[in-house]
Amino acid sequence: MGEIVGAAVVSHVPPIVMSEEDRLDLNDGSEISLVPGLHRLRSECIDRLEPNTIVVLDTHWFTLLEMVVTSHERRTGHFTSDELPRGMSAVPYDIPGDPELANALESLAVDRDDTWITAIDDPYLPIHYGTVNLLGFLQGDERWLTGSICATAEADDFLLFGRLLGEAIASLDRRVVILASGSLSHRFWPMRQIRSHETSDPSNMISEEARSADEQIMRWWEAGDHRSVIDNYPDFRRHAPEGLFGHYLMMVAAMGGPDCTSQGVRYSDYESAAGTGQINMWFERPAGGWTA
């Protein structure tokens, strides 16, 4: 029987893959805490737990009519971002996949009329930097599977997908870490102002209201109060969380949803990226299981 051995909300912002010199120049001479935080996540959490599959829920991969998961045996190539080709250009990647898990997840939705999940192994399927930017920090010998964010999904759809993901993992011999790749609030400064707000200091958040909303979410995470986060979802949507906050909802649903009691541990400071709210937050599997 498979199990989810750990999970995290992680940032994939472009500055993390800049050279150290460029990062320090961007950030007034200081390191962006997200960078050492991701390295620590690998050494302190993933290496210790020895998962054989990592599932990335990627807020940069938007699908339209259904949830989609990658089912490739292996994905290789070079990635150039259409958003920021100046900073992410011809990045090589080589990712072993987990088609058995992807197909098991798809099969759980086949006879349902309340969700649609498709496993895709097309060699020309685009890849996104919500996955690629994590590889240099978190990739080891594990298989990797990426799940999309369905743009027409609502909270119940994300939660259902997560529950089915948990069932698919449990049906196989797997030790899985889930990475919810994306930010908290996600509004950018206008183009003519953005370069005055590039440092990671939270004072560069797009608004005090967005910062306050992010800080409340993080307090609930650290208290293991995922029920309050889920209940507050309609209000938090006012702050445009990245990927409709689907990355978090799918992750936590796989871990028990509102009954999940895992307390978040920060693996970075809370930082701004051009006005958006960023954090690396790890969720350990409690000794008694994900739920109380």
Secondary structure, DSSP 4 states (H G I P E B T S, - for coil): --EEEEEEEE---GGGGS-HHHHHHHTTT---THHHHHHHIIIIIIHHH--SEEEEEEEEEEESSSEEEE--SEEEEEE--SS-TTTS-SEEEEEE--HHHHHHHHHHHTT-SS--EEEE--TT----HHHHHHHHHH-SSSEEEEEEEETT--HHHHHHHHHHHHHHHHTSS-EEEEEEES-SB--PPPHHHHTTS-SS-GGGSS-HHHHHHHHHHHHHHHHT-HHHHHHTHHHHGGG-BGGGGHHHHHHHHHTTGGGB-PPEEESS--EEETTEEE--EEEEPPTT-SB-
